[in-house]
Amino acid sequence: MKGELISQELRGKVTVKIQDMLPHAKETEKFARAIENQIYERSRTKEEYFDLVASNICYRDISQDWQSHTFRQNVVDKL
């Protein structure tokens, strides 16, 4: 990822949030880590990282609301 660095602490929090979204299985933590890593690798900036996190964490519960900046910011604030 180019630009601002994302802290390992934040990446860990994101991984836990993703893990909570997955059906419980033996490999849940491994899959959550892989998903977070994909998000991290695809992000060029911190803002892009947060946008991808918000869309991936909330897509099941929200239909179009996640696209609003305010909603994304609320998700980021909760991490």
Sequence and secondary structure as in RCSB ss.txt:
>XXXX:A:sequence
MKGELISQELRGKVTVKIQDMLPHAKETEKFARAIENQIYERSRTKEEYFDLVASNICYRDISQDWQSHTFRQNV
VDKL
>XXXX:A:secstr
  SS   HHHHHHHHHHHHHHS   TTHHHHHHHHHHHHHHH SSHHHHHHHHHHHHHTTT SSGGGSHHHHHHH
HHH 
